[in-house]
Amino acid sequence: MTTTLSIDGQRLWRSLMDLARIGATPKGGNCRLALTALDGQGRDLVTGWMREAGLTLRVDQVGNIFARRAGRDDTLPPVMTGSHIDTQPTGGKFDGCYGVLAGLEVMRTLNDHGVVTEAPLEVAIWTNEEGSRFVPVMMGSGVFAGKFPLETALTATDRDGKSVADELAAIGYAGTDPVGGRPVGAYFEAHIEQGPILEHEEKVVGVVTGSLGLRWYDVVVTGMEMHAGPTPMPIRRDALYATSFLLQSVVEIANANQPHGRGTVGEIHAHPGSRNVIPGQLRFTVDLRHEDEATLARMDKRWKEICAEIAKRHNVEVDVKDVQYFAPTPFDPDLVGKVRDGAARRGLAAMDIVTGAGHDAVYMASVTPTAMIFVPCKDGVSHNEIEDAKPADLEAGCNVLLDAMVARANAKQA
């Protein structure tokens, strides 16, 4: 269908580098936090390119931007692609930005060759995907998909008390369109992998079949702080010692559920934090993930059983609070197939992969058929100023996006 068309890889790279100048950091990354003046400058630059490409722009009430290229039958729901351009405080040049600019490059390429698709195409720029300034994370796509109310997003504040609503107005992106509530024919998202698998396996394209489910917990282990010298070992209620078994069990649960089991303790805080006092309380976080919902449920059950066992064995209290749950999200088989077909037609080394990170695509999958395309990033490093990707890999992923979007837009079910 589009095997005679290829995107302009140099133009894609130039666009990425031009955007990266806004909020550039000393180590070569980006700090362009959501709804700051720098985010506004980035939005202005990209929307300017979109208008130059002849796209029609609309902005909704949470600041999501949609750039539309008309189809032969403009009454059909659009085939959409996109991502975000906000970054982490010490972010890279490609996370999110690649997905937006790859979508723009698809539109530019179709313009260059005078190709009109049956269904219209859209590129989305989602607001506050990173969640590094405002929560909830993946804010724009979350409201669009009906995961939380618009009011929750608009009233969210940063550490300085500034609200999303006020900051949208300050940068000129407080749109008037309703958020969501309209049909989308399909959604594709191109992204750097943010992990080491593709590079390790020497693959150019990751065909993303779905996302891992996630369970987050806050845990408090309470014993009793006592003097480290006079207190005999057998009568201690050492919260840190008991916690050490829990920390190991998190990893053991993940290892017992491979290849997609994940288990992480990301924060630990000991009280009172004195070298000659037996710790009386430990607070820590737990992150469990798996692609299969039933398996994730078994991991959850086993984790809570171990907490109860450790509490009894060590004469401590273990309080486990469930703080977040994302169900595993399988992506649409037809769209996944179109990504796989695009890689095969291009002769690109590809493999199926699941995403362990959250993306706007995970929310979009609840309202429209969805798939993702991964390309490698150097050493699997992301959310870091040294994040890097090869121009040839970015070009290859964008060509697969081009093929997949056109195939879907011209299909009868589009």
C-alpha positions as a printed NumPy array, in Angstrom:
array([[  0.   ,   0.   ,   0.   ],
       [  2.671,   2.529,   0.965],
       [  5.813,   0.566,   0.214],
       [  6.776,   3.131,  -2.429],
       [  6.5  ,   5.933,   0.14 ],
       [  9.093,   6.633,   2.796],
       [  9.33 ,   9.455,   5.273],
       [ 12.137,  12.008,   5.209],
       [ 14.364,  10.828,   8.05 ],
       [ 16.537,  13.934,   7.987],
       [ 13.48 ,  16.187,   8.27 ],
       [ 12.208,  14.141,  11.227],
       [ 15.598,  14.398,  12.934],
       [ 15.826,  18.164,  12.331],
       [ 12.374,  18.646,  13.862],
       [ 13.366,  16.647,  16.939],
       [ 16.569,  18.646,  17.356],
       [ 14.8  ,  21.987,  16.818],
       [ 12.222,  21.149,  19.489],
       [ 15.012,  19.966,  21.803],
       [ 16.495,  23.48 ,  21.845],
       [ 13.51 ,  24.648,  23.896],
       [ 14.322,  23.817,  27.506],
       [ 17.709,  22.317,  26.627],
       [ 19.808,  21.158,  29.603],
       [ 23.612,  21.096,  30.003],
       [ 23.846,  17.322,  29.562],
       [ 21.941,  17.365,  26.269],
       [ 18.456,  16.656,  27.546],
       [ 15.333,  18.696,  28.185],
       [ 13.467,  20.311,  31.056],
       [ 10.146,  21.396,  29.588],
       [  7.619,  20.783,  32.345],
       [  3.92 ,  20.697,  31.517],
       [  2.243,  24.09 ,  31.067],
       [  5.333,  26.135,  31.83 ],
       [  6.333,  28.955,  29.502],
       [  8.799,  26.555,  27.876],
       [  6.014,  24.043,  27.233],
       [  4.065,  26.879,  25.659],
       [  7.014,  27.682,  23.387],
       [  7.291,  24.03 ,  22.41 ],
       [  3.592,  23.88 ,  21.624],
       [  3.851,  27.06 ,  19.548],
       [  6.734,  25.636,  17.527],
       [  5.049,  22.297,  16.793],
       [  1.623,  23.755,  16.049],
       [  3.301,  26.196,  13.684],
       [  4.745,  23.246,  11.777],
       [  1.328,  21.586,  11.79 ],
       [ -0.315,  24.644,  10.241],
       [  2.45 ,  24.827,   7.631],
       [  1.562,  21.219,   6.74 ],
       [ -2.031,  22.309,   6.086],
       [ -3.482,  20.617,   9.156],
       [ -6.55 ,  21.978,  10.932],
       [ -5.984,  22.512,  14.658],
       [ -8.354,  22.271,  17.598],
       [ -7.596,  22.57 ,  21.315],
       [ -9.827,  21.1  ,  24.009],
       [-10.537,  22.291,  27.547],
       [ -7.624,  20.406,  29.105],
       [ -5.194,  21.708,  26.482],
       [ -4.966,  18.606,  24.291],
       [ -4.121,  19.601,  20.709],
       [ -5.501,  17.771,  17.659],
       [ -4.137,  18.456,  14.177],
       [ -6.351,  16.989,  11.435],
       [ -5.614,  16.036,   7.848],
       [ -8.825,  15.626,   5.863],
       [ -9.721,  12.267,   4.354],
       [-11.635,  11.418,   1.213],
       [-14.63 ,  10.685,   3.472],
       [-14.273,  13.221,   6.253],
       [-17.324,  11.854,   8.074],
       [-15.345,   8.769,   9.081],
       [-13.762,   8.762,  12.557],
       [-10.088,   9.749,  12.337],
       [ -7.118,   7.439,  12.569],
       [ -5.103,   9.171,  15.264],
       [ -1.494,   9.108,  16.373],
       [  0.351,  11.166,  18.939],
       [  2.088,  11.426,  22.28 ],
       [  3.326,  14.346,  24.417],
       [  6.01 ,  17.028,  24.416],
       [  6.215,  17.759,  28.159],
       [  9.28 ,  16.248,  29.839],
       [ 10.682,  15.142,  33.153],
       [ 12.809,  17.713,  35.057],
       [ 15.891,  15.892,  33.756],
       [ 14.293,  14.421,  30.64 ],
       [ 15.522,  13.494,  27.198],
       [ 14.917,  14.678,  23.641],
       [ 12.855,  11.699,  22.442],
       [ 10.418,  10.514,  25.138],
       [  6.987,  11.565,  23.844],
       [  8.377,  14.092,  21.364],
       [  9.21 ,  11.322,  18.913],
       [  5.591,  10.143,  18.802],
       [  4.252,  13.634,  18.084],
       [  6.836,  14.502,  15.443],
       [  6.652,  11.058,  13.82 ],
       [  2.926,  11.707,  13.372],
       [  3.656,  15.1  ,  11.862],
       [  6.225,  13.542,   9.536],
       [  3.616,  11.027,   8.318],
       [  1.361,  13.949,   7.389],
       [  4.193,  15.813,   5.654],
       [  5.118,  12.707,   3.659],
       [  1.553,  12.134,   2.494],
       [  1.443,  15.793,   1.461],
       [  4.709,  15.421,  -0.477],
       [  3.25 ,  12.548,  -2.5  ],
       [ -0.295,  13.871,  -2.852],
       [ -1.804,  10.872,  -1.058],
       [ -5.344,  11.239,   0.307],
       [ -6.505,   8.572,   2.736],
       [-10.099,   7.383,   2.931],
       [-10.521,   8.343,   6.587],
       [ -9.071,  11.54 ,   8.045],
       [ -5.862,  11.431,  10.075],
       [ -5.047,  13.287,  13.291],
       [ -1.965,  13.99 ,  15.374],
       [ -2.559,  14.52 ,  19.103],
       [ -0.392,  16.352,  21.621],
       [ -1.588,  15.193,  25.045],
       [ -1.337,  17.477,  28.08 ],
       [  0.798,  16.597,  31.12 ],
       [  1.629,  13.   ,  30.274],
       [  4.661,  12.901,  32.556],
       [  2.897,  14.034,  35.713],
       [  6.121,  15.605,  36.976],
       [  4.459,  18.961,  37.658],
       [  0.786,  18.064,  38.05 ],
       [ -1.006,  14.855,  39.021],
       [ -2.698,  12.749,  37.837],
       [ -0.169,  11.446,  35.344],
       [ -1.294,  11.04 ,  31.701],
       [ -3.766,  13.813,  32.428],
       [ -4.946,  14.861,  28.961],
       [ -5.544,  11.369,  27.619],
       [ -7.061,  10.338,  30.956],
       [ -9.777,  12.996,  30.764],
       [-10.285,  12.268,  27.039],
       [-10.846,   8.581,  27.83 ],
       [-13.163,   9.318,  30.748],
       [-10.801,   7.996,  33.421],
       [-11.286,  11.039,  35.644],
       [-13.333,  14.263,  35.449],
       [-12.209,  17.408,  33.687],
       [-12.614,  19.317,  36.94 ],
       [-10.088,  17.022,  38.653],
       [ -7.526,  17.946,  36.018],
       [ -8.238,  21.679,  35.872],
       [ -8.1  ,  22.142,  39.661],
       [ -4.864,  20.153,  40.109],
       [ -2.072,  22.343,  41.475],
       [  1.724,  22.224,  41.438],
       [  3.974,  22.714,  44.47 ],
       [  3.577,  26.478,  44.182],
       [ -0.211,  26.269,  44.219],
       [ -0.616,  27.112,  40.527],
       [ -3.546,  25.325,  38.899],
       [ -3.764,  23.576,  35.559],
       [ -6.593,  25.893,  34.518],
       [ -4.584,  29.038,  35.263],
       [ -1.416,  27.738,  33.627],
       [ -3.284,  26.679,  30.467],
       [ -4.601,  30.212,  30.201],
       [ -1.162,  31.695,  30.861],
       [  0.418,  29.883,  27.899],
       [ -2.602,  30.353,  25.627],
       [ -3.817,  26.767,  25.441],
       [ -7.053,  26.868,  27.432],
       [ -9.162,  25.491,  24.6  ],
       [-12.918,  25.462,  24.273],
       [-13.567,  22.065,  22.657],
       [-15.188,  19.414,  24.862],
       [-12.716,  16.764,  26.044],
       [-13.412,  13.408,  24.426],
       [-16.893,  12.182,  23.701],
       [-16.205,  11.822,  19.987],
       [-15.393,   8.71 ,  17.952],
       [-11.799,   7.831,  17.098],
       [-11.308,   5.141,  14.472],
       [ -7.947,   3.941,  15.784],
       [ -4.946,   5.17 ,  17.761],
       [ -1.264,   4.473,  17.114],
       [  1.628,   5.718,  19.241],
       [  5.277,   5.579,  18.252],
       [  7.737,   5.747,  21.148],
       [ 11.268,   4.94 ,  22.183],
       [ 11.252,   1.708,  24.167],
       [ 12.592,   3.233,  27.428],
       [ 14.13 ,  -0.152,  28.16 ],
       [ 17.045,  -2.31 ,  26.927],
       [ 15.282,  -5.246,  25.25 ],
       [ 15.257,  -4.158,  21.586],
       [ 18.876,  -3.052,  21.687],
       [ 19.911,  -6.272,  23.437],
       [ 18.017,  -8.414,  20.911],
       [ 19.315,  -6.302,  17.993],
       [ 15.801,  -5.472,  16.772],
       [ 14.776,  -2.217,  15.119],
       [ 11.027,  -2.35 ,  15.768],
       [  9.085,  -3.458,  18.814],
       [  5.561,  -4.597,  17.974],
       [  3.824,  -3.7  ,  21.233],
       [  1.108,  -6.229,  22.044],
       [ -0.063,  -4.566,  25.25 ],
       [  0.938,  -3.041,  28.573],
       [  1.766,  -4.592,  31.903],
       [ -0.779,  -4.268,  34.661],
       [  0.397,  -2.492,  37.789],
       [ -0.291,  -2.617,  41.516],
       [  1.247,  -0.053,  43.877],
       [  1.339,  -0.331,  47.665],
       [  2.418,   1.826,  50.576],
       [  3.68 ,  -0.358,  53.428],
       [  4.306,   0.524,  57.077],
       [  6.095,  -1.97 ,  59.338],
       [  5.853,  -1.064,  63.021],
       [  7.952,  -2.627,  65.77 ],
       [  9.507,  -0.809,  68.714],
       [ 12.553,   1.44 ,  68.866],
       [ 14.884,   0.508,  71.733],
       [ 18.5  ,   0.997,  72.68 ],
       [ 20.785,  -1.045,  70.452],
       [ 23.18 ,  -2.   ,  73.29 ],
       [ 21.089,  -3.206,  76.242],
       [ 18.303,  -4.916,  74.246],
       [ 18.938,  -8.674,  73.674],
       [ 18.353, -10.003,  70.179],
       [ 15.577, -12.525,  71.049],
       [ 13.229,  -9.896,  72.467],
       [ 13.674,  -7.21 ,  69.847],
       [ 10.834,  -5.986,  67.632],
       [ 13.157,  -4.771,  64.886],
       [ 11.083,  -3.215,  62.096],
       [ 14.075,  -3.025,  59.736],
       [ 15.034,  -6.666,  60.194],
       [ 11.448,  -7.766,  59.501],
       [ 11.307,  -5.464,  56.497],
       [ 14.424,  -7.039,  55.001],
       [ 12.45 , -10.247,  54.407],
       [  9.617,  -8.315,  52.787],
       [ 12.026,  -6.546,  50.44 ],
       [ 13.441,  -9.862,  49.275],
       [  9.971, -11.32 ,  48.805],
       [  9.03 ,  -8.56 ,  46.344],
       [ 11.853,  -9.651,  44.054],
       [ 11.127, -13.351,  44.635],
       [  7.462, -12.911,  43.645],
       [  8.502, -11.184,  40.432],
       [ 11.129, -13.837,  39.621],
       [  8.559, -16.57 ,  40.15 ],
       [  6.333, -15.046,  37.456],
       [  8.646, -14.561,  34.506],
       [  9.056, -13.435,  31.776],
       [  6.766, -10.485,  32.516],
       [  6.786, -10.336,  36.305],
       [  8.234,  -7.139,  37.793],
       [  8.808,  -6.261,  41.436],
       [ 10.358,  -3.037,  42.742],
       [ 10.838,  -1.288,  46.07 ],
       [ 11.498,   2.329,  45.138],
       [ 11.45 ,   4.175,  48.483],
       [ 12.468,   3.223,  52.036],
       [ 12.297,   5.442,  55.127],
       [ 13.478,   4.249,  58.566],
       [ 12.46 ,   5.782,  61.894],
       [ 14.019,   7.141,  64.019],
       [ 17.178,   6.859,  61.89 ],
       [ 19.824,   6.743,  64.596],
       [ 22.776,   4.359,  64.521],
       [ 22.309,   3.106,  68.09 ],
       [ 18.521,   2.771,  68.067],
       [ 16.673,  -0.328,  66.874],
       [ 14.37 ,   0.923,  64.075],
       [ 10.792,   1.108,  65.29 ],
       [  9.114,   1.828,  61.992],
       [  9.821,   1.351,  58.29 ],
       [  7.836,   2.926,  55.47 ],
       [  8.379,   1.749,  51.903],
       [  6.717,   1.476,  48.517],
       [  6.106,  -1.624,  46.404],
       [  5.459,  -1.856,  42.65 ],
       [  4.264,  -5.202,  41.195],
       [  3.553,  -5.671,  37.459],
       [  2.519,  -8.373,  35.005],
       [  0.855,  -8.569,  31.591],
       [ -1.736, -11.15 ,  32.721],
       [ -4.499, -10.01 ,  35.063],
       [ -4.96 , -13.41 ,  36.754],
       [ -1.225, -13.688,  37.376],
       [ -1.067, -10.164,  38.767],
       [ -3.933, -11.058,  41.096],
       [ -1.978, -14.118,  42.314],
       [  1.082, -11.953,  42.871],
       [ -1.05 ,  -9.55 ,  44.917],
       [ -2.456, -12.422,  46.988],
       [  0.975, -13.926,  47.628],
       [  2.41 , -10.54 ,  48.605],
       [ -0.269,  -9.979,  51.23 ],
       [  0.121, -13.528,  52.557],
       [  3.852, -12.943,  53.044],
       [  3.158,  -9.655,  54.839],
       [  0.916, -11.476,  57.294],
       [  3.498, -14.253,  57.777],
       [  6.343, -11.81 ,  58.46 ],
       [  4.223,  -9.812,  60.895],
       [  3.494, -12.941,  62.936],
       [  7.019, -14.355,  62.786],
       [  8.75 , -11.133,  63.861],
       [  6.134,  -9.736,  66.234],
       [  5.608,  -6.566,  64.219],
       [  2.625,  -4.918,  62.566],
       [  2.578,  -4.783,  58.777],
       [  0.057,  -2.383,  57.282],
       [ -0.362,  -2.651,  53.495],
       [ -2.317,   0.029,  51.666],
       [ -3.339,  -0.4  ,  48.011],
       [ -2.678,   2.969,  46.34 ],
       [ -2.876,   2.343,  42.572],
       [ -4.122,  -0.298,  40.146],
       [ -3.886,  -0.375,  36.363],
       [ -5.267,  -3.474,  34.706],
       [ -3.13 ,  -5.152,  32.041],
       [ -4.119,  -3.705,  28.662],
       [ -3.923,  -5.889,  25.553],
       [ -3.745,  -3.861,  22.341],
       [ -5.994,  -4.397,  19.335],
       [ -4.975,  -7.509,  17.316],
       [ -5.771,  -5.899,  13.956],
       [ -3.693,  -2.797,  14.673],
       [ -0.877,  -4.875,  16.159],
       [ -0.974,  -6.922,  12.957],
       [ -0.685,  -3.794,  10.835],
       [  2.412,  -2.746,  12.766],
       [  3.879,  -6.223,  12.333],
       [  3.043,  -6.185,   8.616],
       [  4.629,  -2.76 ,   8.16 ],
       [  7.887,  -3.93 ,   9.721],
       [  7.884,  -7.063,   7.564],
       [  7.237,  -5.131,   4.336],
       [ 10.121,  -2.832,   5.162],
       [ 12.432,  -5.753,   5.916],
       [ 13.007,  -4.512,   9.465],
       [ 14.102,  -6.791,  12.295],
       [ 11.128,  -6.808,  14.665],
       [  9.87 ,  -8.596,  17.745],
       [  6.744,  -8.633,  19.869],
       [  7.129,  -6.783,  23.156],
       [  4.995,  -5.518,  26.029],
       [  5.359,  -2.088,  27.565],
       [  6.127,  -1.856,  31.239],
       [  5.704,   1.926,  31.279],
       [  2.516,   3.962,  31.231],
       [  1.653,   5.739,  27.975],
       [ -1.295,   7.722,  26.649],
       [ -1.988,   4.664,  24.471],
       [ -2.967,   2.697,  27.59 ],
       [ -5.849,   5.09 ,  28.275],
       [ -6.779,   5.358,  24.596],
       [ -7.104,   1.579,  24.379],
       [-10.266,   1.828,  26.479],
       [-12.049,   3.998,  23.882],
       [-10.641,   2.905,  20.508],
       [ -8.515,   0.153,  18.919],
       [ -4.921,   0.944,  19.855],
       [ -1.355,  -0.193,  19.15 ],
       [  2.168,   1.057,  19.772],
       [  5.457,   0.984,  17.877],
       [  8.735,   0.901,  19.806],
       [ 12.22 ,   1.734,  18.569],
       [ 15.426,   1.189,  20.568],
       [ 17.026,   3.784,  22.808],
       [ 20.705,   3.661,  23.735],
       [ 21.367,   1.364,  26.71 ],
       [ 17.64 ,   1.447,  27.485],
       [ 18.074,   4.803,  29.235],
       [ 15.12 ,   7.195,  29.451],
       [ 13.813,   9.861,  31.857],
       [ 17.412,  11.017,  31.775],
       [ 19.249,  13.839,  30.006],
       [ 21.525,  11.344,  28.23 ],
       [ 18.555,   9.562,  26.584],
       [ 19.536,   8.833,  22.98 ],
       [ 18.292,   7.076,  19.837],
       [ 19.709,   6.436,  16.37 ],
       [ 18.284,   8.523,  13.523],
       [ 17.979,   5.386,  11.366],
       [ 15.888,   3.618,  14.018],
       [ 13.612,   6.637,  14.453],
       [ 13.168,   6.786,  10.679],
       [ 12.357,   3.065,  10.52 ],
       [  9.708,   3.31 ,  13.233],
       [  8.137,   6.321,  11.529],
       [  7.936,   4.407,   8.231],
       [  6.108,   1.596,  10.03 ],
       [  3.753,   4.194,  11.52 ],
       [  3.118,   5.576,   8.025],
       [  2.255,   2.126,   6.663],
       [  0.037,   1.203,   9.601],
       [ -1.921,   4.474,   9.63 ],
       [ -2.564,   4.433,   5.888],
       [ -3.572,   0.78 ,   5.967],
       [ -6.051,   1.43 ,   8.758],
       [ -7.383,   4.673,   7.264],
       [ -8.057,   2.934,   3.935],
       [ -9.589,  -0.21 ,   5.461],
       [-13.354,  -0.746,   5.274],
       [-13.692,  -0.786,   9.068],
       [-11.957,   2.591,   9.47 ]])
